[in-house]
Amino acid sequence: MINEAERHILLVHLPGQDGLCAGCRAWWSRLTPYPCWQVNWATTRQARSLTAALLGGRA
């Protein structure tokens, strides 16, 4: 039910010890608070897909 792009984002963009996104720091050298916009996008997509599947719609 989860897309590969979403899964990859959620695996890489984890909270660091300092509360910043480790994925954003590693990939783009950005100091972004966690959750970053990539994590927000991926979790929103997951929620929409799950809701659609439960209601009988297309994911």
C-alpha positions as CSV (number, residue, x, y, z in Angstrom):
1,M,0.0,0.0,0.0
2,I,3.0,2.3,0.5
3,N,4.8,3.7,-2.5
4,E,8.5,3.2,-2.9
5,A,9.2,6.9,-2.9
6,E,7.3,7.4,0.3
7,R,9.0,4.5,2.0
8,H,12.5,5.7,1.0
9,I,11.7,9.2,2.3
10,L,10.5,7.8,5.6
11,L,13.6,5.6,5.9
12,V,16.1,8.4,5.3
13,H,14.4,11.5,6.9
14,L,14.7,10.6,10.6
15,P,15.0,12.9,13.5
16,G,18.5,13.6,14.6
17,Q,19.7,14.0,18.2
18,D,19.5,17.8,17.8
19,G,15.8,17.7,16.6
20,L,16.8,18.4,13.0
21,C,16.0,16.2,10.0
22,A,19.0,13.9,9.4
23,G,18.0,13.2,5.8
24,C,17.8,16.9,4.9
25,R,21.2,17.5,6.5
26,A,22.8,14.5,4.6
27,W,21.3,15.2,1.2
28,W,21.1,18.9,1.0
29,S,23.1,20.3,3.9
30,R,19.9,21.9,5.2
31,L,19.2,22.5,8.9
32,T,15.5,21.7,8.9
33,P,13.5,20.9,12.0
34,Y,11.9,17.4,12.1
35,P,9.4,16.6,10.7
36,C,10.5,18.3,7.4
37,W,8.2,18.9,4.5
38,Q,9.3,15.6,2.8
39,V,8.1,13.6,5.9
40,N,4.9,15.6,6.0
41,W,4.3,14.8,2.3
42,A,5.1,11.1,2.7
43,T,2.9,10.6,5.8
44,T,0.0,12.5,4.1
45,R,0.3,10.2,1.0
46,Q,0.3,7.2,3.3
47,A,-2.8,8.4,5.1
48,R,-4.7,9.1,1.9
49,S,-3.8,5.7,0.4
50,L,-4.9,3.9,3.6
51,T,-8.2,5.8,3.8
52,A,-8.9,5.2,0.1
53,A,-8.2,1.5,0.6
54,L,-10.4,1.2,3.6
55,L,-13.3,3.1,1.9
56,G,-13.0,0.9,-1.2
57,G,-11.5,3.6,-3.5
58,R,-8.4,3.6,-5.5
59,A,-5.1,4.2,-3.8
